[in-house]
Amino acid sequence: MNSLVVATTVTPETGEARPAERVDLRREFNEVGIGEVLDQLDRELIGLKPVKTRIREIASLLLIERIRKRMNLTSDVPTLHMSFTGNPGTGKTTVALRIASILHKLGFVRRGQVVSVTRDELVGQYIGHTAPKTKEILKKAMGGVLFIDEAYYLHRPDNERDYGQEAIEILLQVMESQREDLVVILAGYGDRMDKFFASNPGFRSRIAHHIDFPDYSDSELLTIAELMLHDMNYRFSPDARQAFIRYISLRKTRPLFSNARSIRNALDRMRLRQANRLVADLDRVLTADDIMSLEAPDVLASRVFLKNSSE
Amino acid sequence: MRVTQGCFSFLPDLTDEQISRQVQYCLGKGWAVNIEFTDDPHPRNTFWEMWGLPMFDLRDAAGVLMELNECRKVYGDRYIRMSAFDSSHGWESTRLSFMVNRPKDEPGFRLERHEVDGRNIRYTTKSYAVDRPEGTRYGGK
């Protein structure tokens, strides 16, 4: 190993050259620039503790792999195929986009593009249509990440002649033979993904990272709402903020609650109400502050509160 | 006789690694790469068959190599070439073309002399391979 010069670094404190086979991990870390991506992940994605931990782990492994590769300590390319499970609106797609840029920075995917598909884009409509269609998508995703949303739709257990099986077989083959060219991420709701993996054991074993996205807590949802509003150049008035805290706790108990997505939809409706409220009084002179702030009535007009008071 | 044509015809056959680099260059330029094959080696044969459609919107050469390997599996005993099509205004034509596969044995060409009007002679080159029907040349299936 002595003959392998990896990085001769000069430590700032002592100023003396270190032995050649040592690696300055911090410098490596900074050089690759993942710290920045991970920080961004921390800043822009609220909550999701287990997800962030796993991404950190993967990033660390990839960093070490990179150094090992340069020291000629060869090992197989780590399997990077992943499956994201979790309830609606927990940020699976958003994280998939981030993963692609992390993998790209670390040099594990060459181009870093994300090709996001669902069953429609992979499965054909008649015999002989599926294979070229799936391959077309795979070719486009080469060198990047293939994100298959709601992957369980590929498999239709009630119809044994379904062409989805053909797409699955091609996917499995490429996932195995071209691991260094392509990273496949499957995403979907937890229980249905479990069923999907149970009926396609090949998938489960080819995927190294199963990441479960937890639901958000009330305070996390509030932070998400405020982050979204900030991005849209809106803000809550103090009253509206209090009202929205109540809104979240009520909305959570309602059926079809889909985490951040419900919050985004709620905010969109509040923007509508705010606009309507402002337009109702045409003689009023508006300030930028008026246009930016959502008031308590905009929140309280929601159906969630109505239903609650009537019951 | 080793048939050559297109780009890199003075070089030894490209390795997959080299092919991959060339394809990546083409993709970087925004050209669509296309795979064609034939078993008629005559230099004036411009009608090569297409392997699938030209590949648009690719980012990485691995996708093209995947198709090339598929094509080799089926038509490994024929000539295969790649061409890169530039769709940008003013070009709208092939920018680069090179061979990526050739049969194991290439019997070469014979020269035929046609004796015409008086003592005039016209020449024709004809591949020995095309004496056999299409698909069975070069020891095909």
Interface residues (C-beta under 8 A of the other chain):
Chain A: R110 R111 Q113 P132 K135 L138 K139 K140 M142 G143 G144 V174 Q178 D181 L182
Chain B: G52 M55 D57 L58 R59 D60 A61 A62 G63 V64 M66 E67
